Amino acid sequence: MKQEEFQTAATRVSLVSMVTNVVLTLLKLAAGLVAHSGAMISDAVHSASDIFSGVIVLIGVKISSKEPDEQHPYGHERYECVAALLLSGILAIVGGMIGITAVKDIISGGAQNEIPGMLALAAAVVSIITKESLFWYTRGYAKKYRSTALHAEAWHQRSDALSSIGALIGIAGARMGVPVMEPIASLIIAVFILRVAIRIFKEAIDQMVDHSCNEEAEEAFRTTALEQPGVLGVELLRTRMFGNRVYVDLEIAADPNLTLAAAHEIAEDVHDVIEKTFPEVKHIMVHVNPAKKHD
Protein backbone atom coordinates (compact mmCIF):
# COMPACT_ATOMS: atom_id res chain seq x y z
CA MET A 1 0.00 0.00 0.00
CA LYS A 2 1.39 3.35 -1.03
CA GLN A 3 1.15 5.91 1.75
CA GLU A 4 0.47 8.67 -0.79
CA GLU A 5 -2.52 6.73 -2.12
CA PHE A 6 -3.87 6.15 1.39
CA GLN A 7 -3.40 9.78 2.40
CA THR A 8 -5.22 10.98 -0.72
CA ALA A 9 -8.13 8.61 -0.13
CA ALA A 10 -8.35 9.43 3.58
CA THR A 11 -8.28 13.16 2.86
CA ARG A 12 -11.09 12.77 0.33
CA VAL A 13 -13.21 10.77 2.80
CA SER A 14 -12.63 13.28 5.60
CA LEU A 15 -13.49 16.27 3.43
CA VAL A 16 -16.71 14.63 2.19
CA SER A 17 -17.60 13.84 5.79
CA MET A 18 -16.83 17.35 7.04
CA VAL A 19 -18.82 19.14 4.33
CA THR A 20 -21.78 16.79 4.81
CA ASN A 21 -21.69 17.27 8.57
CA VAL A 22 -21.61 21.06 8.29
CA VAL A 23 -24.77 20.95 6.17
CA LEU A 24 -26.45 18.43 8.48
CA THR A 25 -25.53 20.36 11.63
CA LEU A 26 -27.08 23.56 10.28
CA LEU A 27 -30.16 21.65 9.05
CA LYS A 28 -30.71 19.89 12.38
CA LEU A 29 -30.08 22.99 14.45
CA ALA A 30 -32.50 25.05 12.35
CA ALA A 31 -35.11 22.27 12.45
CA GLY A 32 -34.69 21.86 16.21
CA LEU A 33 -35.10 25.57 16.87
CA VAL A 34 -37.97 26.15 14.43
CA ALA A 35 -39.81 22.92 15.35
CA HIS A 36 -39.06 23.29 19.09
CA SER A 37 -37.35 19.89 19.38
CA GLY A 38 -34.77 19.33 22.12
CA ALA A 39 -33.92 15.89 20.72
CA MET A 40 -33.11 17.38 17.32
CA ILE A 41 -30.93 20.06 18.90
CA SER A 42 -29.05 17.30 20.78
CA ASP A 43 -28.64 15.45 17.48
CA ALA A 44 -27.27 18.66 15.92
CA VAL A 45 -24.64 18.87 18.67
CA HIS A 46 -23.61 15.29 17.85
CA SER A 47 -23.25 16.17 14.17
CA ALA A 48 -21.18 19.22 15.12
CA SER A 49 -18.76 16.91 16.93
CA ASP A 50 -18.35 14.99 13.65
CA ILE A 51 -16.91 18.13 12.06
CA PHE A 52 -14.13 18.29 14.65
CA SER A 53 -13.55 14.55 14.32
CA GLY A 54 -12.98 15.02 10.59
CA VAL A 55 -10.25 17.56 11.33
CA ILE A 56 -8.60 15.16 13.77
CA VAL A 57 -8.69 12.33 11.22
CA LEU A 58 -7.11 14.56 8.58
CA ILE A 59 -4.27 15.53 10.91
CA GLY A 60 -3.78 11.96 12.20
CA VAL A 61 -3.66 10.46 8.71
CA LYS A 62 -1.25 13.12 7.46
CA ILE A 63 1.19 12.49 10.31
CA SER A 64 0.86 8.69 10.23
CA SER A 65 1.63 8.65 6.48
CA LYS A 66 5.05 10.26 6.93
CA GLU A 67 8.07 8.16 6.02
CA PRO A 68 10.31 6.77 8.82
CA ASP A 69 13.00 9.13 10.08
CA GLU A 70 15.84 9.07 12.62
CA GLN A 71 13.51 9.73 15.55
CA HIS A 72 10.82 7.32 14.28
CA PRO A 73 12.65 4.49 12.48
CA TYR A 74 9.56 2.25 12.56
CA GLY A 75 7.31 4.88 10.99
CA HIS A 76 4.45 7.00 12.32
CA GLU A 77 1.44 4.66 12.00
CA ARG A 78 0.57 4.86 15.69
CA TYR A 79 -0.45 8.49 15.26
CA GLU A 80 -3.61 7.04 13.72
CA CYS A 81 -4.31 5.44 17.10
CA VAL A 82 -3.77 8.81 18.77
CA ALA A 83 -6.35 10.32 16.40
CA ALA A 84 -8.78 7.52 17.26
CA LEU A 85 -8.24 8.12 20.99
CA LEU A 86 -9.00 11.81 20.54
CA LEU A 87 -12.17 10.89 18.65
CA SER A 88 -13.28 8.63 21.48
CA GLY A 89 -12.66 11.45 23.96
CA ILE A 90 -14.75 13.91 21.96
CA LEU A 91 -17.57 11.37 21.67
CA ALA A 92 -17.47 10.65 25.40
CA ILE A 93 -17.73 14.36 26.27
CA VAL A 94 -20.57 14.95 23.80
CA GLY A 95 -22.43 11.84 24.99
CA GLY A 96 -22.00 12.80 28.64
CA MET A 97 -23.31 16.35 28.11
CA ILE A 98 -26.36 15.14 26.18
CA GLY A 99 -27.02 12.45 28.78
CA ILE A 100 -26.88 14.82 31.75
CA THR A 101 -29.29 17.25 30.08
CA ALA A 102 -31.63 14.40 29.15
CA VAL A 103 -31.73 13.03 32.71
CA LYS A 104 -32.58 16.48 34.07
CA ASP A 105 -35.44 16.81 31.56
CA ILE A 106 -36.74 13.31 32.37
CA ILE A 107 -36.77 14.14 36.08
CA SER A 108 -38.77 17.29 35.32
CA GLY A 109 -41.24 15.19 33.35
CA GLY A 110 -40.24 16.41 29.91
CA ALA A 111 -42.55 19.39 30.16
CA GLN A 112 -42.45 21.74 27.21
CA ASN A 113 -44.49 24.60 25.88
CA GLU A 114 -44.89 23.41 22.30
CA ILE A 115 -45.12 20.07 20.55
CA PRO A 116 -42.22 19.49 18.11
CA GLY A 117 -43.18 20.17 14.50
CA MET A 118 -43.03 18.00 11.38
CA LEU A 119 -39.84 19.76 10.29
CA ALA A 120 -37.96 17.99 13.10
CA LEU A 121 -39.25 14.62 11.91
CA ALA A 122 -38.19 15.36 8.34
CA ALA A 123 -34.71 16.43 9.48
CA ALA A 124 -34.33 13.19 11.44
CA VAL A 125 -35.19 11.09 8.37
CA VAL A 126 -32.73 13.02 6.19
CA SER A 127 -30.03 12.60 8.85
CA ILE A 128 -30.57 8.84 9.15
CA ILE A 129 -30.27 8.27 5.40
CA THR A 130 -27.28 10.60 4.98
CA LYS A 131 -25.27 9.36 7.97
CA GLU A 132 -25.84 5.69 7.20
CA SER A 133 -24.62 6.33 3.65
CA LEU A 134 -21.53 8.07 5.05
CA PHE A 135 -20.92 5.12 7.37
CA TRP A 136 -20.73 2.63 4.50
CA TYR A 137 -18.70 5.02 2.36
CA THR A 138 -16.11 5.60 5.10
CA ARG A 139 -16.09 1.98 6.25
CA GLY A 140 -15.27 0.83 2.72
CA TYR A 141 -12.08 2.90 2.69
CA ALA A 142 -11.27 1.92 6.29
CA LYS A 143 -11.35 -1.78 5.36
CA LYS A 144 -9.44 -1.24 2.12
CA TYR A 145 -6.56 0.57 3.83
CA ARG A 146 -6.92 -1.05 7.28
CA SER A 147 -7.09 2.42 8.81
CA THR A 148 -7.79 2.77 12.54
CA ALA A 149 -8.70 6.46 12.22
CA LEU A 150 -11.08 5.92 9.29
CA HIS A 151 -12.64 2.96 11.09
CA ALA A 152 -13.27 5.18 14.11
CA GLU A 153 -14.67 7.89 11.86
CA ALA A 154 -17.02 5.39 10.18
CA TRP A 155 -18.47 4.34 13.52
CA HIS A 156 -18.78 7.98 14.48
CA GLN A 157 -21.03 8.35 11.42
CA ARG A 158 -23.00 5.24 12.39
CA SER A 159 -23.50 6.58 15.92
CA ASP A 160 -25.00 9.74 14.43
CA ALA A 161 -27.40 7.67 12.30
CA LEU A 162 -28.46 5.69 15.38
CA SER A 163 -28.88 8.86 17.40
CA SER A 164 -31.11 10.27 14.67
CA ILE A 165 -33.28 7.17 14.92
CA GLY A 166 -33.62 7.86 18.64
CA ALA A 167 -34.49 11.46 17.88
CA LEU A 168 -37.10 10.34 15.34
CA ILE A 169 -38.78 8.06 17.89
CA GLY A 170 -38.68 10.74 20.60
CA ILE A 171 -40.10 13.46 18.37
CA ALA A 172 -42.85 11.15 17.13
CA GLY A 173 -43.71 10.22 20.72
CA ALA A 174 -43.85 13.86 21.79
CA ARG A 175 -46.15 14.67 18.87
CA MET A 176 -48.42 11.83 20.04
CA GLY A 177 -48.83 13.49 23.44
CA VAL A 178 -45.99 11.95 25.44
CA PRO A 179 -43.52 14.85 25.88
CA VAL A 180 -41.16 12.85 28.09
CA MET A 181 -40.29 10.78 24.99
CA GLU A 182 -38.07 13.62 23.74
CA PRO A 183 -35.61 13.61 26.66
CA ILE A 184 -35.76 9.79 26.72
CA ALA A 185 -34.71 9.88 23.07
CA SER A 186 -31.85 12.24 23.94
CA LEU A 187 -30.75 9.80 26.67
CA ILE A 188 -30.78 6.94 24.15
CA ILE A 189 -28.66 9.11 21.85
CA ALA A 190 -26.18 9.65 24.68
CA VAL A 191 -25.94 5.91 25.38
CA PHE A 192 -25.25 5.15 21.71
CA ILE A 193 -22.56 7.82 21.60
CA LEU A 194 -20.86 6.54 24.77
CA ARG A 195 -20.91 2.93 23.52
CA VAL A 196 -19.19 3.94 20.29
CA ALA A 197 -16.65 6.01 22.26
CA ILE A 198 -15.76 2.99 24.40
CA ARG A 199 -15.46 0.74 21.35
CA ILE A 200 -13.14 3.16 19.52
CA PHE A 201 -11.06 3.66 22.68
CA LYS A 202 -10.61 -0.08 23.22
CA GLU A 203 -9.60 -0.75 19.60
CA ALA A 204 -7.08 2.11 19.62
CA ILE A 205 -5.55 0.97 22.91
CA ASP A 206 -5.19 -2.59 21.61
CA GLN A 207 -3.12 -1.31 18.71
CA MET A 208 -1.07 1.00 20.91
CA VAL A 209 0.10 -1.80 23.24
CA ASP A 210 1.34 -4.29 20.61
CA HIS A 211 -1.80 -6.41 20.63
CA SER A 212 -1.45 -9.56 18.54
CA CYS A 213 -3.42 -10.22 15.35
CA ASN A 214 -6.51 -12.38 15.46
CA GLU A 215 -6.21 -16.16 15.13
CA GLU A 216 -7.43 -16.19 11.53
CA ALA A 217 -4.67 -13.81 10.41
CA GLU A 218 -1.95 -15.73 12.26
CA GLU A 219 -3.16 -19.03 10.78
CA ALA A 220 -3.03 -17.48 7.30
CA PHE A 221 0.61 -16.40 7.89
CA ARG A 222 1.46 -19.88 9.16
CA THR A 223 -0.18 -21.65 6.21
CA THR A 224 1.53 -19.40 3.67
CA ALA A 225 4.95 -20.05 5.24
CA LEU A 226 4.41 -23.83 5.25
CA GLU A 227 3.50 -23.76 1.56
CA GLN A 228 6.96 -22.48 0.58
CA PRO A 229 9.53 -25.00 -0.74
CA GLY A 230 12.08 -26.04 1.88
CA VAL A 231 9.95 -25.11 4.90
CA LEU A 232 9.53 -28.21 7.05
CA GLY A 233 7.66 -26.57 9.89
CA VAL A 234 6.75 -23.38 11.73
CA GLU A 235 8.20 -23.45 15.24
CA LEU A 236 7.30 -19.93 16.37
CA LEU A 237 4.92 -17.23 15.17
CA ARG A 238 4.43 -13.91 16.95
CA THR A 239 2.55 -10.89 15.65
CA ARG A 240 1.97 -7.38 16.93
CA MET A 241 -0.11 -4.51 15.67
CA PHE A 242 1.67 -1.24 15.00
CA GLY A 243 -1.08 1.24 14.29
CA ASN A 244 -2.88 -0.25 11.29
CA ARG A 245 0.11 -2.37 10.24
CA VAL A 246 1.48 -5.72 11.42
CA TYR A 247 4.93 -6.89 12.47
CA VAL A 248 5.61 -10.64 12.29
CA ASP A 249 8.34 -12.71 13.96
CA LEU A 250 8.62 -16.18 12.45
CA GLU A 251 10.86 -19.17 13.12
CA ILE A 252 10.78 -21.91 10.49
CA ALA A 253 12.40 -25.36 10.38
CA ALA A 254 14.52 -26.45 7.41
CA ASP A 255 16.82 -29.34 6.46
CA PRO A 256 19.84 -29.16 8.81
CA ASN A 257 22.15 -30.25 5.99
CA LEU A 258 21.45 -27.17 3.89
CA THR A 259 24.19 -24.62 3.30
CA LEU A 260 23.88 -21.21 4.95
CA ALA A 261 23.16 -19.67 1.55
CA ALA A 262 20.37 -22.17 0.81
CA ALA A 263 18.75 -21.66 4.22
CA HIS A 264 18.94 -17.90 3.76
CA GLU A 265 17.24 -18.19 0.37
CA ILE A 266 14.34 -20.11 1.93
CA ALA A 267 13.97 -17.43 4.60
CA GLU A 268 13.95 -14.71 1.94
CA ASP A 269 11.28 -16.55 -0.06
CA VAL A 270 9.05 -16.78 3.02
CA HIS A 271 9.70 -13.12 3.84
CA ASP A 272 8.85 -11.90 0.35
CA VAL A 273 5.73 -14.00 -0.20
CA ILE A 274 4.15 -13.00 3.13
CA GLU A 275 4.80 -9.28 2.60
CA LYS A 276 3.43 -9.58 -0.95
CA THR A 277 0.38 -11.66 0.02
CA PHE A 278 -0.57 -9.61 3.06
CA PRO A 279 -0.29 -5.83 2.42
CA GLU A 280 -0.99 -5.11 6.10
CA VAL A 281 2.37 -6.69 7.04
CA LYS A 282 4.88 -3.89 7.34
CA HIS A 283 7.82 -6.13 8.22
CA ILE A 284 8.51 -9.79 8.91
CA MET A 285 11.58 -11.25 10.55
CA VAL A 286 12.26 -14.86 9.52
CA HIS A 287 14.68 -17.08 11.47
CA VAL A 288 15.68 -20.54 10.23
CA ASN A 289 16.18 -23.44 12.68
CA PRO A 290 17.51 -26.91 11.79
CA ALA A 291 14.65 -29.37 11.71
CA LYS A 292 14.75 -31.85 14.56
CA LYS A 293 15.27 -35.48 13.64
CA HIS A 294 12.63 -37.94 14.82
CA ASP A 295 13.46 -41.52 15.66
C-alpha positions as CSV (number, residue, x, y, z in Angstrom):
1,M,0.0,0.0,0.0
2,K,1.4,3.3,-1.0
3,Q,1.2,5.9,1.7
4,E,0.5,8.7,-0.8
5,E,-2.5,6.7,-2.1
6,F,-3.9,6.1,1.4
7,Q,-3.4,9.8,2.4
8,T,-5.2,11.0,-0.7
9,A,-8.1,8.6,-0.1
10,A,-8.4,9.4,3.6
11,T,-8.3,13.2,2.9
12,R,-11.1,12.8,0.3
13,V,-13.2,10.8,2.8
14,S,-12.6,13.3,5.6
15,L,-13.5,16.3,3.4
16,V,-16.7,14.6,2.2
17,S,-17.6,13.8,5.8
18,M,-16.8,17.4,7.0
19,V,-18.8,19.1,4.3
20,T,-21.8,16.8,4.8
21,N,-21.7,17.3,8.6
22,V,-21.6,21.1,8.3
23,V,-24.8,20.9,6.2
24,L,-26.5,18.4,8.5
25,T,-25.5,20.4,11.6
26,L,-27.1,23.6,10.3
27,L,-30.2,21.7,9.1
28,K,-30.7,19.9,12.4
29,L,-30.1,23.0,14.5
30,A,-32.5,25.0,12.4
31,A,-35.1,22.3,12.4
32,G,-34.7,21.9,16.2
33,L,-35.1,25.6,16.9
34,V,-38.0,26.1,14.4
35,A,-39.8,22.9,15.3
36,H,-39.1,23.3,19.1
37,S,-37.3,19.9,19.4
38,G,-34.8,19.3,22.1
39,A,-33.9,15.9,20.7
40,M,-33.1,17.4,17.3
41,I,-30.9,20.1,18.9
42,S,-29.1,17.3,20.8
43,D,-28.6,15.5,17.5
44,A,-27.3,18.7,15.9
45,V,-24.6,18.9,18.7
46,H,-23.6,15.3,17.8
47,S,-23.2,16.2,14.2
48,A,-21.2,19.2,15.1
49,S,-18.8,16.9,16.9
50,D,-18.3,15.0,13.7
51,I,-16.9,18.1,12.1
52,F,-14.1,18.3,14.7
53,S,-13.5,14.5,14.3
54,G,-13.0,15.0,10.6
55,V,-10.3,17.6,11.3
56,I,-8.6,15.2,13.8
57,V,-8.7,12.3,11.2
58,L,-7.1,14.6,8.6
59,I,-4.3,15.5,10.9
60,G,-3.8,12.0,12.2
61,V,-3.7,10.5,8.7
62,K,-1.3,13.1,7.5
63,I,1.2,12.5,10.3
64,S,0.9,8.7,10.2
65,S,1.6,8.6,6.5
66,K,5.1,10.3,6.9
67,E,8.1,8.2,6.0
68,P,10.3,6.8,8.8
69,D,13.0,9.1,10.1
70,E,15.8,9.1,12.6
71,Q,13.5,9.7,15.6
72,H,10.8,7.3,14.3
73,P,12.7,4.5,12.5
74,Y,9.6,2.2,12.6
75,G,7.3,4.9,11.0
76,H,4.4,7.0,12.3
77,E,1.4,4.7,12.0
78,R,0.6,4.9,15.7
79,Y,-0.4,8.5,15.3
80,E,-3.6,7.0,13.7
81,C,-4.3,5.4,17.1
82,V,-3.8,8.8,18.8
83,A,-6.4,10.3,16.4
84,A,-8.8,7.5,17.3
85,L,-8.2,8.1,21.0
86,L,-9.0,11.8,20.5
87,L,-12.2,10.9,18.7
88,S,-13.3,8.6,21.5
89,G,-12.7,11.5,24.0
90,I,-14.8,13.9,22.0
91,L,-17.6,11.4,21.7
92,A,-17.5,10.7,25.4
93,I,-17.7,14.4,26.3
94,V,-20.6,15.0,23.8
95,G,-22.4,11.8,25.0
96,G,-22.0,12.8,28.6
97,M,-23.3,16.4,28.1
98,I,-26.4,15.1,26.2
99,G,-27.0,12.4,28.8
100,I,-26.9,14.8,31.7
101,T,-29.3,17.3,30.1
102,A,-31.6,14.4,29.2
103,V,-31.7,13.0,32.7
104,K,-32.6,16.5,34.1
105,D,-35.4,16.8,31.6
106,I,-36.7,13.3,32.4
107,I,-36.8,14.1,36.1
108,S,-38.8,17.3,35.3
109,G,-41.2,15.2,33.3
110,G,-40.2,16.4,29.9
111,A,-42.5,19.4,30.2
112,Q,-42.5,21.7,27.2
113,N,-44.5,24.6,25.9
114,E,-44.9,23.4,22.3
115,I,-45.1,20.1,20.5
116,P,-42.2,19.5,18.1
117,G,-43.2,20.2,14.5
118,M,-43.0,18.0,11.4
119,L,-39.8,19.8,10.3
120,A,-38.0,18.0,13.1
121,L,-39.3,14.6,11.9
122,A,-38.2,15.4,8.3
123,A,-34.7,16.4,9.5
124,A,-34.3,13.2,11.4
125,V,-35.2,11.1,8.4
126,V,-32.7,13.0,6.2
127,S,-30.0,12.6,8.8
128,I,-30.6,8.8,9.1
129,I,-30.3,8.3,5.4
130,T,-27.3,10.6,5.0
131,K,-25.3,9.4,8.0
132,E,-25.8,5.7,7.2
133,S,-24.6,6.3,3.7
134,L,-21.5,8.1,5.1
135,F,-20.9,5.1,7.4
136,W,-20.7,2.6,4.5
137,Y,-18.7,5.0,2.4
138,T,-16.1,5.6,5.1
139,R,-16.1,2.0,6.3
140,G,-15.3,0.8,2.7
141,Y,-12.1,2.9,2.7
142,A,-11.3,1.9,6.3
143,K,-11.3,-1.8,5.4
144,K,-9.4,-1.2,2.1
145,Y,-6.6,0.6,3.8
146,R,-6.9,-1.1,7.3
147,S,-7.1,2.4,8.8
148,T,-7.8,2.8,12.5
149,A,-8.7,6.5,12.2
150,L,-11.1,5.9,9.3
151,H,-12.6,3.0,11.1
152,A,-13.3,5.2,14.1
153,E,-14.7,7.9,11.9
154,A,-17.0,5.4,10.2
155,W,-18.5,4.3,13.5
156,H,-18.8,8.0,14.5
157,Q,-21.0,8.3,11.4
158,R,-23.0,5.2,12.4
159,S,-23.5,6.6,15.9
160,D,-25.0,9.7,14.4
161,A,-27.4,7.7,12.3
162,L,-28.5,5.7,15.4
163,S,-28.9,8.9,17.4
164,S,-31.1,10.3,14.7
165,I,-33.3,7.2,14.9
166,G,-33.6,7.9,18.6
167,A,-34.5,11.5,17.9
168,L,-37.1,10.3,15.3
169,I,-38.8,8.1,17.9
170,G,-38.7,10.7,20.6
171,I,-40.1,13.5,18.4
172,A,-42.9,11.1,17.1
173,G,-43.7,10.2,20.7
174,A,-43.8,13.9,21.8
175,R,-46.2,14.7,18.9
176,M,-48.4,11.8,20.0
177,G,-48.8,13.5,23.4
178,V,-46.0,11.9,25.4
179,P,-43.5,14.8,25.9
180,V,-41.2,12.8,28.1
181,M,-40.3,10.8,25.0
182,E,-38.1,13.6,23.7
183,P,-35.6,13.6,26.7
184,I,-35.8,9.8,26.7
185,A,-34.7,9.9,23.1
186,S,-31.8,12.2,23.9
187,L,-30.7,9.8,26.7
188,I,-30.8,6.9,24.1
189,I,-28.7,9.1,21.9
190,A,-26.2,9.7,24.7
191,V,-25.9,5.9,25.4
192,F,-25.3,5.1,21.7
193,I,-22.6,7.8,21.6
194,L,-20.9,6.5,24.8
195,R,-20.9,2.9,23.5
196,V,-19.2,3.9,20.3
197,A,-16.6,6.0,22.3
198,I,-15.8,3.0,24.4
199,R,-15.5,0.7,21.3
200,I,-13.1,3.2,19.5
201,F,-11.1,3.7,22.7
202,K,-10.6,-0.1,23.2
203,E,-9.6,-0.8,19.6
204,A,-7.1,2.1,19.6
205,I,-5.5,1.0,22.9
206,D,-5.2,-2.6,21.6
207,Q,-3.1,-1.3,18.7
208,M,-1.1,1.0,20.9
209,V,0.1,-1.8,23.2
210,D,1.3,-4.3,20.6
211,H,-1.8,-6.4,20.6
212,S,-1.4,-9.6,18.5
213,C,-3.4,-10.2,15.3
214,N,-6.5,-12.4,15.5
215,E,-6.2,-16.2,15.1
216,E,-7.4,-16.2,11.5
217,A,-4.7,-13.8,10.4
218,E,-2.0,-15.7,12.3
219,E,-3.2,-19.0,10.8
220,A,-3.0,-17.5,7.3
221,F,0.6,-16.4,7.9
222,R,1.5,-19.9,9.2
223,T,-0.2,-21.6,6.2
224,T,1.5,-19.4,3.7
225,A,4.9,-20.0,5.2
226,L,4.4,-23.8,5.2
227,E,3.5,-23.8,1.6
228,Q,7.0,-22.5,0.6
229,P,9.5,-25.0,-0.7
230,G,12.1,-26.0,1.9
231,V,10.0,-25.1,4.9
232,L,9.5,-28.2,7.1
233,G,7.7,-26.6,9.9
234,V,6.7,-23.4,11.7
235,E,8.2,-23.4,15.2
236,L,7.3,-19.9,16.4
237,L,4.9,-17.2,15.2
238,R,4.4,-13.9,16.9
239,T,2.5,-10.9,15.6
240,R,2.0,-7.4,16.9
241,M,-0.1,-4.5,15.7
242,F,1.7,-1.2,15.0
243,G,-1.1,1.2,14.3
244,N,-2.9,-0.2,11.3
245,R,0.1,-2.4,10.2
246,V,1.5,-5.7,11.4
247,Y,4.9,-6.9,12.5
248,V,5.6,-10.6,12.3
249,D,8.3,-12.7,14.0
250,L,8.6,-16.2,12.5
251,E,10.9,-19.2,13.1
252,I,10.8,-21.9,10.5
253,A,12.4,-25.4,10.4
254,A,14.5,-26.4,7.4
255,D,16.8,-29.3,6.5
256,P,19.8,-29.2,8.8
257,N,22.2,-30.2,6.0
258,L,21.5,-27.2,3.9
259,T,24.2,-24.6,3.3
260,L,23.9,-21.2,4.9
261,A,23.2,-19.7,1.6
262,A,20.4,-22.2,0.8
263,A,18.7,-21.7,4.2
264,H,18.9,-17.9,3.8
265,E,17.2,-18.2,0.4
266,I,14.3,-20.1,1.9
267,A,14.0,-17.4,4.6
268,E,14.0,-14.7,1.9
269,D,11.3,-16.5,-0.1
270,V,9.1,-16.8,3.0
271,H,9.7,-13.1,3.8
272,D,8.9,-11.9,0.3
273,V,5.7,-14.0,-0.2
274,I,4.2,-13.0,3.1
275,E,4.8,-9.3,2.6
276,K,3.4,-9.6,-1.0
277,T,0.4,-11.7,0.0
278,F,-0.6,-9.6,3.1
279,P,-0.3,-5.8,2.4
280,E,-1.0,-5.1,6.1
281,V,2.4,-6.7,7.0
282,K,4.9,-3.9,7.3
283,H,7.8,-6.1,8.2
284,I,8.5,-9.8,8.9
285,M,11.6,-11.2,10.6
286,V,12.3,-14.9,9.5
287,H,14.7,-17.1,11.5
288,V,15.7,-20.5,10.2
289,N,16.2,-23.4,12.7
290,P,17.5,-26.9,11.8
291,A,14.6,-29.4,11.7
292,K,14.8,-31.9,14.6
293,K,15.3,-35.5,13.6
294,H,12.6,-37.9,14.8
295,D,13.5,-41.5,15.7
